[in-house]
Amino acid sequence: MTELTGPCISAMSASVMTISEAKHVAIVGATGAVGQEMLDCLDERNFPISELTLLASARSAGKEIPFRGNLIKVKELTHDSFEGVDIALFSAGGDLSLEYASSAAAAGAVVIDNSSAFRMDDQVPLVVPEVNPEAIKDRPKGIIANPNCTTIITLMALSPLHKLYGLRSIIASSYQAVSGSGAQGIIELDEQIKVLGAGGEVTEDMKNVYPHQIASNVIPHVDAFTENGYTKEELKMLNESRKILNLPDLRVTCTCVRVPVHRSHSVSVTAQFERPVDVAEARAAYAACPGVDAKDDPENSLYPVPLDTTKKDNCLVGRIRKDMVFDNALALWVVGDQVRKGAALNAVQIAELV
Ligand SMILES: NC(=O)c1ccc[n+]([C@@H]2O[C@H](COP(=O)([O-])OP(=O)(O)OC[C@H]3O[C@@H](n4cnc5c(N)ncnc54)[C@H](OP(=O)(O)O)[C@@H]3O)[C@@H](O)[C@H]2O)c1
């Protein structure tokens, strides 16, 4: 383990309390897309770190990763990796979380898990710090779950409106970037773009992450299909939104679509509320909310696009208008960096709350 002399008081977002004690932080999946972004977020937010343990598969053991002027050697993940760790950020997939999170918790670490393994466990809080920060207090298993990326981004847009009008239902279609599939998703898109650009054709052996060509295409299929015709990703939006907002009767229907965008998910949302809505009031509500801004002046072509939020902390909302089908409903467009706010940043914000 490497000793790091980081600042002991961190500068944090307005809603987050001050941390005065430096922590021993472990990242499981440190070499992955989200793990790398976690390192950036920890550094940018001056998270107070006394020691940093970077864990990945045996393939990466020994690899050196720079952090705050130090080169830190990646170690192979084992059940004994967590001695002395205060906060373990897990980002290596659900199977590994199921296998190793309890070892980390038993060693005394607070586990913040990015996978879907524990999200619907009654004894594991599911937290978006701007939406339900109070939920982190009750964590009997020592595990806190980070929600699904599309759900986080959608709720960043809907939570301020829920406070104003009372959310009743969500109809959504997502436009999800390939980095949502990890580093391999980006590689697959880039290889296909290169071949097509050279006048070639995408062959079967170039389709490993997605069942169809992703370059010059959109694929209405994110995660596995379930018996009712929805995918697991679409059901995450339903079940996780209900849990985070504590709205067990919330109605949600969603179609999740993979698009040939490198980074940042977009979601088209129609949300119906209990009370009458007002577009100007809804737009103004975002000014008072950390983590989300309105970018909504369509006549001047101002609305959020994925490039606006790439590598940025805040989600953006635009195209806010009264829905023409449902009463008390708003249609809107929300965009957010799913590697950052949809995963790494949200986990680091939870660590700040802990
Ligand atoms: N990408 C996103 O936008 C996003 C958003 C929200 C949530 N998530 C979730 O975050 C997690 C990681 O996603 P990612 O996109 O970062 O994936 P990724 O780029 O494929 O990275 C996977 C990480 O897991 C590690 N790993 C794989 N097998 C391992 C093993 N047997 N033992 C220890 N470590 C192992 C890899 O280490 P090696 O380099 O050694 O293989 C790598 O560090 C997933 O649960 C994903 O669902 C991702």
PDBQT file of the ligand as one rigid body, heavy atoms in Angstrom, charges set to zero:
ROOT
HETATM    1  N1  LIG A 401     -18.984   2.223 -17.848  1.00  0.00    +0.000 N 
HETATM    2  C1  LIG A 401     -20.017   2.837 -17.331  1.00  0.00    +0.000 C 
HETATM    3  O1  LIG A 401     -20.505   3.850 -17.862  1.00  0.00    +0.000 OA
HETATM    4  C2  LIG A 401     -20.661   2.333 -16.067  1.00  0.00    +0.000 A 
HETATM    5  C3  LIG A 401     -21.653   3.119 -15.505  1.00  0.00    +0.000 A 
HETATM    6  C4  LIG A 401     -22.253   2.679 -14.323  1.00  0.00    +0.000 A 
HETATM    7  C5  LIG A 401     -21.854   1.513 -13.751  1.00  0.00    +0.000 A 
HETATM    8  N2  LIG A 401     -20.886   0.753 -14.328  1.00  0.00    +0.000 N 
HETATM    9  C6  LIG A 401     -20.508  -0.495 -13.652  1.00  0.00    +0.000 C 
HETATM   10  O2  LIG A 401     -19.163  -0.380 -13.193  1.00  0.00    +0.000 OA
HETATM   11  C7  LIG A 401     -18.523  -1.644 -13.258  1.00  0.00    +0.000 C 
HETATM   12  C8  LIG A 401     -17.244  -1.541 -14.078  1.00  0.00    +0.000 C 
HETATM   13  O3  LIG A 401     -17.544  -1.053 -15.364  1.00  0.00    +0.000 OA
HETATM   14  P1  LIG A 401     -16.419  -0.504 -16.356  1.00  0.00    +0.000 P 
HETATM   15  O4  LIG A 401     -17.184   0.151 -17.436  1.00  0.00    +0.000 OA
HETATM   16  O5  LIG A 401     -15.383   0.258 -15.622  1.00  0.00    +0.000 OA
HETATM   17  O6  LIG A 401     -15.792  -1.883 -16.895  1.00  0.00    +0.000 OA
HETATM   18  P2  LIG A 401     -14.347  -2.162 -17.534  1.00  0.00    +0.000 P 
HETATM   19  O7  LIG A 401     -13.806  -0.935 -18.183  1.00  0.00    +0.000 OA
HETATM   20  O8  LIG A 401     -14.514  -3.377 -18.347  1.00  0.00    +0.000 OA
HETATM   21  O9  LIG A 401     -13.418  -2.503 -16.263  1.00  0.00    +0.000 OA
HETATM   22  C9  LIG A 401     -13.588  -3.671 -15.499  1.00  0.00    +0.000 C 
HETATM   23  C10 LIG A 401     -12.645  -3.662 -14.304  1.00  0.00    +0.000 C 
HETATM   24  O10 LIG A 401     -12.870  -4.850 -13.538  1.00  0.00    +0.000 OA
HETATM   25  C11 LIG A 401     -11.617  -5.520 -13.368  1.00  0.00    +0.000 C 
HETATM   26  N3  LIG A 401     -11.754  -6.969 -13.318  1.00  0.00    +0.000 N 
HETATM   27  C12 LIG A 401     -12.242  -7.791 -14.274  1.00  0.00    +0.000 A 
HETATM   28  N4  LIG A 401     -12.142  -9.080 -13.874  1.00  0.00    +0.000 NA
HETATM   29  C13 LIG A 401     -11.570  -9.058 -12.641  1.00  0.00    +0.000 A 
HETATM   30  C14 LIG A 401     -11.188 -10.061 -11.713  1.00  0.00    +0.000 A 
HETATM   31  N5  LIG A 401     -11.403 -11.363 -11.940  1.00  0.00    +0.000 N 
HETATM   32  N6  LIG A 401     -10.639  -9.674 -10.524  1.00  0.00    +0.000 NA
HETATM   33  C15 LIG A 401     -10.436  -8.365 -10.261  1.00  0.00    +0.000 A 
HETATM   34  N7  LIG A 401     -10.764  -7.364 -11.113  1.00  0.00    +0.000 NA
HETATM   35  C16 LIG A 401     -11.331  -7.713 -12.295  1.00  0.00    +0.000 A 
HETATM   36  C17 LIG A 401     -10.803  -5.141 -14.590  1.00  0.00    +0.000 C 
HETATM   37  O11 LIG A 401      -9.439  -5.380 -14.320  1.00  0.00    +0.000 OA
HETATM   38  P3  LIG A 401      -8.420  -5.814 -15.505  1.00  0.00    +0.000 P 
HETATM   39  O12 LIG A 401      -8.054  -4.539 -16.199  1.00  0.00    +0.000 OA
HETATM   40  O13 LIG A 401      -7.283  -6.411 -14.752  1.00  0.00    +0.000 OA
HETATM   41  O14 LIG A 401      -9.158  -6.776 -16.375  1.00  0.00    +0.000 OA
HETATM   42  C18 LIG A 401     -11.167  -3.653 -14.692  1.00  0.00    +0.000 C 
HETATM   43  O15 LIG A 401     -10.423  -2.907 -13.752  1.00  0.00    +0.000 OA
HETATM   44  C19 LIG A 401     -19.574  -2.618 -13.813  1.00  0.00    +0.000 C 
HETATM   45  O16 LIG A 401     -20.237  -3.214 -12.725  1.00  0.00    +0.000 OA
HETATM   46  C20 LIG A 401     -20.505  -1.710 -14.564  1.00  0.00    +0.000 C 
HETATM   47  O17 LIG A 401     -21.803  -2.251 -14.688  1.00  0.00    +0.000 OA
HETATM   48  C21 LIG A 401     -20.266   1.141 -15.471  1.00  0.00    +0.000 A 
ENDROOT
TORSDOF 0
